[in-house]
């Protein structure tokens, strides 16, 4: 146990100029009236901040001061101390040392609290100083959520007993433990802006992981028996065959979290230790964003809006899986959706439901293919067609014919960049003249992680990063035509808000080509070399790489992230 150094907090704060004598007298009078600790009184009266009080205590006691928001905490380690003691003594287990445990206190001067915490932990305690507010935030977040989920998992295990889950139990009611467990997992996922939930069976446990901003993070582990019941319940909700565990299955269902509707796409895969499940969360309320909200470069946005206002032609959005293509397409449809325009979408599956649209989901098992649906759609007198993906020659040709016969068609294609779209169509077997005459515009995009605002700080990029940056920077211009200049660079050092990654949220980077007579001629002749040369000159100031560099210069992302996102796949 660290020897506690006694001092008068109020007097020290006065000496440091953080508090006047009059204010101290007021605070001492309030302390006498309420019986609360002086530090709490000072904070509640807005006389001194929690941060200043914590730093002062740490300095006087020669103890470290920690910002809990910047430290990744182990829930298992935190919960070694019972919640009642954590709340009573404002204490939190945050780390392990060779000779004991590191414990955060908002008031390390309370020797009685330290003694009681040490007895409860059966360990030597090494105190560090934190603010009470940050400590209680962690206590609320970890204890409540973990104990809730753990308790629900225990209830599920108790219901199951030694037997396999029955159909009646899995069907359950809203009060059933398995139902509440699933609801708790979805609530946590929605709160953390999770895009995918992974349920992965291992030999002795099942791991649940969340994908946040494109990166997987472990959320929890369960007994295999609990996870089996969990997966069976999810399959029931998705109308999948719960008796079939040898073959992959795909399904979907809808639920609501905090009154926000969420569509969930589910995929099962048989593995060595059981069925692996991945769920994609499609939050319907997220799709109210417009094209303006996507924060494209103005030069690209204005051209895209102009192309969308045309009566015909094919607009392609390209990029790898998970690059935000669907979000861009739906934002484009929102731009076009009015009472005078008939819009039909053909998707596999229908990801977001928008009012005013006629949305069709393909179903290969009953021969409801992209090509068949598209032919039928053209007899429905549409103004705009959305094709979820140009996945084969037949689909591409029908889409291009529609674009050439007075329809505006928007779709997606998997290519590395915008210029590669014509070559990709040729590889699919589409005649060059058709691609040349039907194609109007190609938008390529990727997603870049944004630096976390909570732990953002300046940094100096590595030499190879600067070399990568400077190759293009000298040739780039701002919107005013002036050359762009280097400024300060920022990165996130890692905190609880960003799961120690340094990034929180994502934004798009874009590049675009518009078909010109010269490009149309080159494409119709199958002259891909000339086509690419013209394309590279057209929007040279707004390639994927250069758009990523703009984000770096504005401090929104790091050079390393820009390099990762803009490198061809």
C-alpha positions as CSV (number, residue, x, y, z in Angstrom):
1,X,0.0,0.0,0.0
2,X,1.3,3.4,-1.0
3,X,1.8,5.7,2.0
4,X,-0.9,8.4,1.8
5,X,0.5,12.0,2.0
6,X,-1.9,14.3,3.9
7,X,-2.8,17.8,2.6
8,X,-5.6,20.2,2.6
9,X,-7.2,20.2,-0.9
10,X,-8.9,23.6,-0.6
11,X,-5.7,25.4,0.6
12,X,-3.7,23.9,-2.3
13,X,-6.3,25.0,-4.8
14,X,-6.2,28.5,-3.4
15,X,-2.4,28.5,-3.6
16,X,-2.5,27.4,-7.2
17,X,-4.9,30.2,-8.1
18,X,-7.7,27.8,-9.0
19,X,-9.9,29.0,-6.2
20,X,-10.4,32.2,-4.2
21,X,-10.7,32.3,-0.4
22,X,-14.3,33.5,-0.7
23,X,-15.1,30.5,-2.9
24,X,-13.4,28.1,-0.6
25,X,-15.4,29.5,2.4
26,X,-18.6,29.0,0.4
27,X,-17.6,25.4,-0.5
28,X,-16.6,24.6,3.1
29,X,-20.0,25.8,4.3
30,X,-21.8,23.6,1.8
31,X,-19.6,20.7,2.8
32,X,-20.5,21.2,6.4
33,X,-24.2,21.3,5.5
34,X,-24.3,18.3,3.2
35,X,-21.5,16.1,4.6
36,X,-20.1,15.5,1.1
37,X,-16.4,15.5,0.2
38,X,-14.9,18.8,-0.6
39,X,-13.8,17.8,-4.1
40,X,-17.4,16.8,-5.0
41,X,-18.8,20.0,-3.6
42,X,-16.3,22.1,-5.6
43,X,-17.2,20.3,-8.8
44,X,-21.0,20.5,-8.2
45,X,-20.8,24.2,-7.5
46,X,-18.8,24.6,-10.8
47,X,-15.9,26.3,-8.9
48,X,-13.2,23.9,-10.0
49,X,-13.3,21.2,-12.7
50,X,-13.0,17.5,-12.0
51,X,-9.9,17.4,-14.1
52,X,-8.2,20.2,-12.1
53,X,-9.1,18.5,-8.8
54,X,-7.7,15.2,-10.0
55,X,-4.5,16.7,-11.3
56,X,-4.0,18.6,-8.0
57,X,-4.5,15.4,-5.9
58,X,-2.2,13.4,-8.1
59,X,0.5,16.1,-7.9
60,X,0.3,16.4,-4.1
61,X,0.3,12.6,-3.5
62,X,3.0,11.9,-6.2
63,X,0.6,9.5,-7.9
64,X,-0.1,9.0,-11.7
65,X,-3.2,10.8,-13.1
66,X,-5.0,8.8,-15.9
67,X,-7.6,9.8,-18.5
68,X,-9.9,6.7,-18.5
69,X,-11.2,7.7,-22.0
70,X,-7.7,7.0,-23.4
71,X,-7.3,3.6,-21.7
72,X,-8.6,0.2,-22.9
73,X,-10.0,-1.6,-19.9
74,X,-10.6,-5.3,-19.5
75,X,-14.2,-5.9,-18.4
76,X,-13.1,-9.2,-16.7
77,X,-10.4,-7.3,-14.7
78,X,-12.7,-4.5,-13.8
79,X,-15.4,-6.9,-12.5
80,X,-13.0,-8.5,-10.0
81,X,-14.2,-5.8,-7.7
82,X,-17.9,-6.1,-6.8
83,X,-20.1,-3.4,-8.2
84,X,-21.2,-2.3,-4.7
85,X,-17.7,-1.6,-3.6
86,X,-16.8,0.1,-6.9
87,X,-19.6,2.5,-6.4
88,X,-19.2,3.1,-2.7
89,X,-15.5,3.8,-2.8
90,X,-15.3,5.2,-6.3
91,X,-12.7,2.5,-7.2
92,X,-12.0,0.7,-10.5
93,X,-9.5,-2.1,-11.2
94,X,-7.7,-1.0,-14.4
95,X,-4.5,-3.0,-14.6
96,X,-2.3,-5.8,-13.3
97,X,1.3,-5.5,-11.9
98,X,3.7,-8.2,-10.7
99,X,3.1,-7.4,-7.1
100,X,-0.6,-6.4,-7.2
101,X,-3.4,-4.6,-9.0
102,X,-3.6,-1.0,-10.3
103,X,-6.7,0.6,-9.0
104,X,-8.2,3.9,-10.0
105,X,-9.6,6.1,-7.2
106,X,-11.3,9.5,-7.5
107,X,-10.3,10.1,-3.9
108,X,-7.0,8.3,-3.1
109,X,-6.7,10.2,0.2
110,X,-9.4,7.8,1.6
111,X,-7.2,5.2,3.3
112,X,-10.2,3.3,4.6
113,X,-11.5,2.8,1.0
114,X,-8.1,1.6,-0.1
115,X,-7.9,-0.9,2.7
116,X,-11.4,-2.3,2.0
117,X,-10.7,-2.6,-1.7
118,X,-7.4,-4.4,-1.1
119,X,-9.2,-6.9,1.3
120,X,-11.9,-7.6,-1.3
121,X,-9.4,-8.1,-4.1
122,X,-7.0,-10.2,-1.9
123,X,-4.2,-8.2,-3.4
124,X,-1.9,-5.3,-3.0
125,X,-3.4,-2.1,-4.4
126,X,-1.4,0.5,-6.4
127,X,-3.6,3.6,-6.5
128,X,-3.9,6.0,-9.4
129,X,-6.0,9.2,-9.7
130,X,-8.9,9.6,-12.0
131,X,-11.9,12.0,-12.2
132,X,-15.1,10.8,-10.5
133,X,-17.2,11.5,-13.6
134,X,-15.0,9.3,-15.9
135,X,-14.8,6.6,-13.3
136,X,-18.6,6.4,-12.8
137,X,-19.1,6.4,-16.6
138,X,-17.0,3.3,-16.9
139,X,-18.7,1.7,-13.9
140,X,-22.2,2.3,-15.4
141,X,-21.1,1.0,-18.8
142,X,-19.2,-2.1,-17.9
143,X,-21.0,-3.4,-14.8
144,X,-24.5,-2.8,-16.0
145,X,-24.1,-4.1,-19.5
146,X,-21.8,-7.1,-18.7
147,X,-23.9,-8.2,-15.7
148,X,-27.1,-7.8,-17.7
149,X,-25.7,-9.9,-20.6
150,X,-24.0,-12.4,-18.4
151,X,-27.2,-12.8,-16.3
152,X,-29.3,-13.4,-19.4
153,X,-26.8,-16.0,-20.7
154,X,-27.0,-17.8,-17.3
155,X,-30.8,-17.7,-17.6
156,X,-30.6,-19.2,-21.1
157,X,-28.2,-21.9,-19.8
158,X,-30.5,-22.7,-16.9
159,X,-33.5,-23.0,-19.2
160,X,-31.6,-25.3,-21.5
161,X,-30.3,-27.6,-18.8
162,X,-28.5,-30.6,-20.2
163,X,-30.9,-30.9,-23.1
164,X,-31.0,-29.3,-26.5
165,X,-33.3,-26.3,-26.8
166,X,-36.9,-27.2,-27.7
167,X,-38.8,-25.4,-30.4
168,X,-41.3,-24.0,-27.9
169,X,-38.6,-22.5,-25.8
170,X,-36.9,-21.0,-28.8
171,X,-40.1,-19.5,-30.1
172,X,-40.6,-18.0,-26.6
173,X,-42.1,-14.6,-25.7
174,X,-40.5,-11.2,-25.1
175,X,-39.8,-12.3,-21.6
176,X,-37.9,-15.4,-22.5
177,X,-34.2,-15.3,-21.6
178,X,-33.1,-16.1,-25.2
179,X,-35.2,-13.3,-26.6
180,X,-33.9,-10.8,-24.1
181,X,-30.3,-11.9,-24.8
182,X,-30.6,-11.3,-28.5
183,X,-32.3,-8.0,-27.9
184,X,-29.4,-7.0,-25.6
185,X,-26.8,-7.9,-28.2
186,X,-28.6,-5.9,-30.9
187,X,-29.0,-2.9,-28.5
188,X,-25.3,-2.8,-27.8
189,X,-24.5,-3.2,-31.5
190,X,-26.8,-0.3,-32.5
191,X,-25.3,1.9,-29.8
192,X,-21.8,1.2,-31.1
193,X,-22.7,1.7,-34.8
194,X,-21.9,-1.9,-35.6
195,X,-22.2,-2.9,-39.3
196,X,-21.8,-6.7,-38.8
197,X,-22.2,-9.2,-35.9
198,X,-20.1,-12.4,-36.1
199,X,-21.0,-15.5,-34.1
200,X,-18.0,-17.9,-34.3
201,X,-18.0,-21.3,-32.6
202,X,-14.7,-22.6,-31.2
203,X,-13.9,-25.8,-29.5
204,X,-14.7,-24.7,-25.9
205,X,-16.5,-21.4,-26.4
206,X,-18.3,-19.3,-28.9
207,X,-17.0,-15.8,-29.7
208,X,-19.2,-12.8,-30.7
209,X,-17.4,-10.1,-32.6
210,X,-18.6,-6.7,-33.8
211,X,-17.3,-5.0,-37.0
212,X,-17.0,-1.3,-36.2
213,X,-15.7,1.1,-38.9
214,X,-14.5,-1.9,-40.9
215,X,-12.5,-3.4,-38.0
216,X,-13.6,-6.5,-35.9
217,X,-13.7,-6.2,-32.1
218,X,-14.4,-9.0,-29.7
219,X,-17.6,-8.3,-27.8
220,X,-18.2,-11.4,-25.6
221,X,-17.8,-15.2,-25.3
222,X,-20.5,-17.8,-24.4
223,X,-20.8,-21.4,-23.5
224,X,-21.4,-23.4,-26.8
225,X,-24.7,-24.6,-25.4
226,X,-25.9,-20.9,-25.1
227,X,-24.7,-20.0,-28.6
228,X,-26.4,-23.0,-30.1
229,X,-29.7,-21.8,-28.7
230,X,-28.9,-18.3,-29.8
231,X,-28.2,-19.4,-33.4
232,X,-31.3,-21.6,-33.5
233,X,-33.5,-18.7,-32.4
234,X,-31.9,-16.4,-35.0
235,X,-32.6,-19.0,-37.7
236,X,-36.3,-19.2,-36.6
237,X,-36.5,-15.4,-36.8
238,X,-35.1,-15.6,-40.4
239,X,-37.4,-18.4,-41.5
240,X,-34.4,-20.7,-42.0
241,X,-34.4,-24.5,-41.5
242,X,-33.2,-25.1,-38.0
243,X,-32.7,-28.8,-38.6
244,X,-30.3,-28.1,-41.5
245,X,-26.8,-27.6,-40.1
246,X,-24.8,-29.1,-42.9
247,X,-25.4,-26.5,-45.6
248,X,-25.0,-22.7,-45.7
249,X,-28.3,-20.7,-45.5
250,X,-29.2,-17.1,-46.1
251,X,-32.1,-15.2,-44.7
252,X,-33.3,-11.9,-43.2
253,X,-35.6,-10.4,-40.6
254,X,-36.6,-7.0,-39.3
255,X,-36.5,-5.8,-35.7
256,X,-36.6,-2.4,-33.9
257,X,-34.0,-0.9,-31.5
258,X,-35.1,2.2,-29.6
259,X,-37.9,2.6,-32.1
260,X,-35.5,2.6,-35.1
261,X,-36.3,-0.2,-37.6
262,X,-33.3,-2.4,-38.5
263,X,-33.2,-5.0,-41.3
264,X,-30.9,-7.8,-40.5
265,X,-29.4,-10.1,-43.2
266,X,-28.1,-13.4,-41.9
267,X,-25.7,-15.9,-43.4
268,X,-24.9,-19.3,-41.8
269,X,-21.9,-21.4,-42.6
270,X,-21.2,-24.9,-41.2
271,X,-17.7,-25.1,-39.6
272,X,-15.7,-27.7,-37.6
273,X,-17.3,-26.7,-34.3
274,X,-20.8,-25.7,-35.4
275,X,-22.5,-23.0,-37.5
276,X,-20.8,-19.7,-38.0
277,X,-23.3,-16.8,-38.3
278,X,-22.7,-13.4,-39.7
279,X,-25.4,-10.7,-39.5
280,X,-25.4,-7.5,-41.5
281,X,-27.3,-4.6,-39.8
282,X,-29.1,-2.3,-42.1
283,X,-30.5,0.6,-40.0
284,X,-33.3,2.1,-42.0
285,X,-33.2,5.5,-40.4
286,X,-29.6,5.9,-41.6
287,X,-30.8,6.1,-45.2
288,X,-32.4,9.6,-45.0
289,X,-29.1,11.2,-46.0
290,X,-28.9,13.1,-49.2
291,X,-26.0,13.3,-51.7
292,X,-25.0,16.6,-50.0
293,X,-24.5,14.7,-46.7
294,X,-22.0,12.4,-48.3
295,X,-19.5,15.2,-48.5
296,X,-18.2,14.6,-52.0
297,X,-15.8,17.1,-53.5
298,X,-18.0,19.8,-55.0
299,X,-16.6,19.3,-58.5
300,X,-17.7,15.6,-58.4
301,X,-21.1,16.3,-56.7
302,X,-22.2,18.9,-59.2
303,X,-21.3,16.6,-62.2
304,X,-23.2,13.7,-60.5
305,X,-26.3,15.8,-59.9
306,X,-26.2,16.9,-63.6
307,X,-26.0,13.3,-64.8
308,X,-28.9,12.3,-62.5
309,X,-31.0,15.0,-64.1
310,X,-30.5,13.5,-67.6
311,X,-33.4,11.5,-69.0
312,X,-31.3,8.5,-70.0
313,X,-27.9,6.8,-69.7
314,X,-26.1,4.4,-67.3
315,X,-24.5,5.7,-64.1
316,X,-22.2,3.2,-62.4
317,X,-20.9,3.3,-58.9
318,X,-17.9,1.1,-58.5
319,X,-15.8,-0.1,-55.6
320,X,-15.1,-3.2,-53.4
321,X,-17.5,-4.8,-51.0
322,X,-18.3,-2.5,-48.1
323,X,-17.2,0.7,-49.8
324,X,-20.6,2.5,-49.4
325,X,-21.9,1.9,-52.9
326,X,-25.4,1.1,-51.8
327,X,-25.5,4.3,-49.6
328,X,-24.6,6.4,-52.6
329,X,-27.2,4.7,-54.8
330,X,-30.0,5.3,-52.3
331,X,-28.9,8.9,-51.8
332,X,-29.1,9.3,-55.6
333,X,-32.6,7.8,-55.6
334,X,-33.7,10.1,-52.8
335,X,-32.6,13.0,-55.1
336,X,-34.8,11.7,-57.9
337,X,-37.8,10.4,-55.9
338,X,-40.8,12.6,-56.5
339,X,-44.4,12.2,-57.6
340,X,-43.5,12.7,-61.3
341,X,-40.8,9.9,-61.5
342,X,-41.4,6.2,-61.5
343,X,-38.4,4.4,-59.9
344,X,-38.0,0.6,-59.9
345,X,-35.2,-1.2,-58.1
346,X,-34.0,-4.7,-58.7
347,X,-31.8,-6.0,-55.8
348,X,-30.4,-9.1,-54.2
349,X,-31.5,-8.5,-51.5
350,X,-33.5,-5.3,-51.1
351,X,-31.3,-3.6,-48.5
352,X,-33.3,-0.5,-47.6
353,X,-37.0,0.2,-48.0
354,X,-37.9,3.6,-49.3
355,X,-41.4,5.0,-49.7
356,X,-42.4,5.8,-53.3
357,X,-40.2,3.2,-54.9
358,X,-41.1,-0.1,-56.5
359,X,-38.6,-2.5,-55.1
360,X,-38.1,-6.0,-56.4
361,X,-35.9,-8.7,-54.8
362,X,-34.5,-11.4,-57.2
363,X,-34.9,-15.0,-56.2
364,X,-32.8,-17.4,-58.3
365,X,-34.4,-20.6,-56.8
366,X,-37.7,-19.7,-58.5
367,X,-35.9,-18.4,-61.6
368,X,-36.6,-14.8,-60.7
369,X,-33.2,-13.6,-61.9
370,X,-31.8,-10.1,-62.5
371,X,-32.3,-10.5,-66.3
372,X,-35.9,-11.8,-66.0
373,X,-36.9,-9.0,-63.6
374,X,-35.2,-6.3,-65.7
375,X,-37.1,-7.4,-68.8
376,X,-40.4,-7.2,-66.9
377,X,-39.4,-3.9,-65.4
378,X,-39.0,-2.3,-68.8
379,X,-42.7,-3.2,-69.5
380,X,-43.7,-1.2,-66.3
381,X,-43.0,2.2,-67.9
382,X,-40.1,3.2,-65.5
383,X,-38.3,6.5,-65.6
384,X,-35.4,5.3,-63.4
385,X,-34.1,1.8,-62.9
386,X,-31.7,0.8,-60.1
387,X,-29.9,-2.5,-60.7
388,X,-28.3,-3.8,-57.5
389,X,-25.2,-5.1,-59.4
390,X,-24.0,-5.7,-62.9
391,X,-23.0,-9.2,-62.2
392,X,-23.1,-10.9,-65.7
393,X,-23.2,-10.2,-69.4
394,X,-27.0,-10.6,-69.7
395,X,-27.8,-8.2,-66.9
396,X,-25.3,-5.6,-68.1
397,X,-26.6,-5.7,-71.7
398,X,-30.2,-5.3,-70.6
399,X,-29.3,-2.4,-68.4
400,X,-27.3,-0.7,-71.2
401,X,-30.1,-1.2,-73.7
402,X,-32.5,0.4,-71.2
403,X,-30.1,3.3,-70.9
404,X,-29.9,3.7,-74.7
405,X,-33.7,3.7,-75.0
406,X,-34.7,6.5,-72.8
407,X,-34.3,5.2,-69.2
408,X,-31.9,6.4,-66.5
409,X,-30.2,3.4,-65.1
410,X,-28.0,3.4,-61.9
411,X,-26.0,0.3,-60.8
412,X,-22.9,-0.9,-59.2
413,X,-19.8,-2.7,-60.5
414,X,-16.7,-4.1,-58.9
415,X,-13.6,-2.3,-60.3
416,X,-10.4,-0.8,-58.8
417,X,-11.1,2.7,-60.2
418,X,-13.5,4.6,-62.4
419,X,-11.6,4.1,-65.7
420,X,-11.6,0.3,-65.2
421,X,-15.4,0.1,-65.6
422,X,-15.3,0.0,-69.5
423,X,-12.7,-2.8,-69.4
424,X,-14.7,-4.7,-66.9
425,X,-17.8,-4.5,-69.0
426,X,-15.8,-5.8,-72.0
427,X,-14.5,-8.7,-69.9
428,X,-18.1,-9.6,-69.1
429,X,-18.7,-9.9,-72.9
430,X,-20.6,-6.6,-73.4
431,X,-20.1,-5.3,-77.0
432,X,-17.8,-2.2,-77.0
433,X,-20.3,-0.1,-78.9
434,X,-23.0,-0.8,-76.3
435,X,-20.8,0.3,-73.4
436,X,-19.7,3.4,-75.3
437,X,-23.2,4.6,-76.2
438,X,-25.0,3.6,-73.0
439,X,-22.5,4.7,-70.3
440,X,-22.8,8.3,-69.1
441,X,-20.8,8.5,-65.9
442,X,-18.7,6.3,-63.5
443,X,-18.2,7.1,-59.9
444,X,-15.6,5.1,-57.9
445,X,-15.4,5.2,-54.2
446,X,-13.9,3.8,-51.0
447,X,-14.4,4.4,-47.3
448,X,-11.7,6.0,-45.1
449,X,-11.7,5.9,-41.3
450,X,-11.9,9.3,-39.6
451,X,-9.6,10.3,-36.8
452,X,-11.3,10.1,-33.4
453,X,-12.2,13.6,-32.0
454,X,-11.8,12.4,-28.4
455,X,-8.1,11.4,-28.7
456,X,-7.0,13.5,-31.7
457,X,-3.5,15.0,-31.5
458,X,-0.8,16.3,-33.9
459,X,1.9,13.8,-35.2
460,X,4.7,13.6,-37.8
461,X,4.2,11.1,-40.6
462,X,7.0,8.6,-41.3
463,X,9.4,9.3,-44.2
464,X,7.8,6.8,-46.6
465,X,4.3,8.3,-45.8
466,X,5.6,11.8,-46.7
467,X,7.1,10.5,-49.9
468,X,3.8,8.9,-50.9
469,X,2.0,12.2,-50.1
470,X,4.4,14.6,-51.8
471,X,4.3,12.7,-55.1
472,X,0.8,14.1,-55.7
473,X,0.7,17.1,-53.5
474,X,2.8,19.3,-55.8
475,X,0.4,18.8,-58.7
476,X,-2.8,19.3,-56.7
477,X,-4.9,22.5,-56.6
478,X,-7.6,23.8,-54.2
479,X,-11.0,24.9,-55.3
480,X,-9.6,28.4,-55.9
481,X,-6.9,27.0,-58.3
482,X,-4.0,27.6,-55.9
483,X,-1.6,24.8,-55.1
484,X,-2.3,22.9,-51.9
485,X,0.1,23.2,-49.0
486,X,1.1,20.9,-46.2
487,X,-0.2,21.7,-42.7
488,X,-0.4,19.9,-39.4
489,X,-1.1,16.2,-39.4
490,X,-3.4,14.5,-36.9
491,X,-3.9,11.0,-35.6
492,X,-5.9,9.4,-32.8
493,X,-3.8,7.9,-30.0
494,X,-6.6,5.5,-28.9
495,X,-9.3,5.8,-26.3
496,X,-12.4,3.9,-25.1
497,X,-14.6,6.0,-27.5
498,X,-12.7,4.5,-30.5
499,X,-11.9,1.1,-29.1
500,X,-8.2,2.1,-29.0
501,X,-8.0,2.3,-32.8
502,X,-7.6,6.1,-33.1
503,X,-10.5,6.2,-35.6
504,X,-14.2,6.8,-35.1
505,X,-16.6,6.8,-38.1
506,X,-15.9,6.7,-41.8
507,X,-16.2,9.0,-44.8
508,X,-16.0,8.4,-48.6
509,X,-13.3,9.2,-51.1
510,X,-14.3,9.5,-54.7
511,X,-13.1,9.8,-58.3
512,X,-15.2,10.2,-61.4
513,X,-15.1,10.0,-65.2
514,X,-17.8,11.4,-67.6
515,X,-18.1,10.1,-71.1
516,X,-17.0,12.5,-73.7
517,X,-17.1,12.1,-77.5
518,X,-13.4,11.2,-77.5
519,X,-13.9,8.6,-74.8
520,X,-17.0,7.2,-76.5
521,X,-15.0,6.8,-79.7
522,X,-12.1,5.1,-77.9
523,X,-14.5,2.8,-76.0
524,X,-16.5,1.8,-79.1
525,X,-13.2,0.8,-80.8
526,X,-12.1,-1.2,-77.9
527,X,-9.0,1.1,-77.5
528,X,-8.6,0.9,-73.7
529,X,-5.2,2.5,-73.7
530,X,-6.5,5.7,-75.3
531,X,-9.6,5.6,-73.1
532,X,-7.6,5.4,-69.9
533,X,-5.3,8.2,-71.0
534,X,-8.2,10.5,-71.6
535,X,-9.9,9.4,-68.3
536,X,-6.8,10.1,-66.2
537,X,-6.6,13.6,-67.5
538,X,-10.3,14.4,-67.1
539,X,-10.5,14.5,-63.3
540,X,-6.8,14.2,-62.4
541,X,-7.3,16.6,-59.5
542,X,-9.9,14.2,-57.9
543,X,-8.6,10.7,-58.0
544,X,-9.2,8.3,-55.1
545,X,-5.6,9.0,-53.9
546,X,-5.9,12.8,-54.2
547,X,-9.3,12.9,-52.5
548,X,-7.8,10.9,-49.7
549,X,-4.9,13.4,-49.5
550,X,-7.4,16.2,-49.1
551,X,-8.8,14.4,-46.0
552,X,-5.3,14.1,-44.6
553,X,-4.6,17.8,-45.2
554,X,-7.8,18.8,-43.4
555,X,-6.8,16.7,-40.4
556,X,-9.7,14.2,-40.8
557,X,-7.6,11.1,-41.4
558,X,-4.0,9.9,-41.3
559,X,-1.5,9.3,-44.1
560,X,-1.4,5.6,-43.3
561,X,-5.2,5.3,-43.6
562,X,-5.2,7.3,-46.8
563,X,-2.6,5.0,-48.2
564,X,-4.6,1.9,-47.2
565,X,-7.9,3.1,-48.6
566,X,-6.7,4.4,-51.9
567,X,-4.3,1.6,-52.8
568,X,-5.8,-0.6,-55.7
569,X,-7.1,-3.9,-54.5
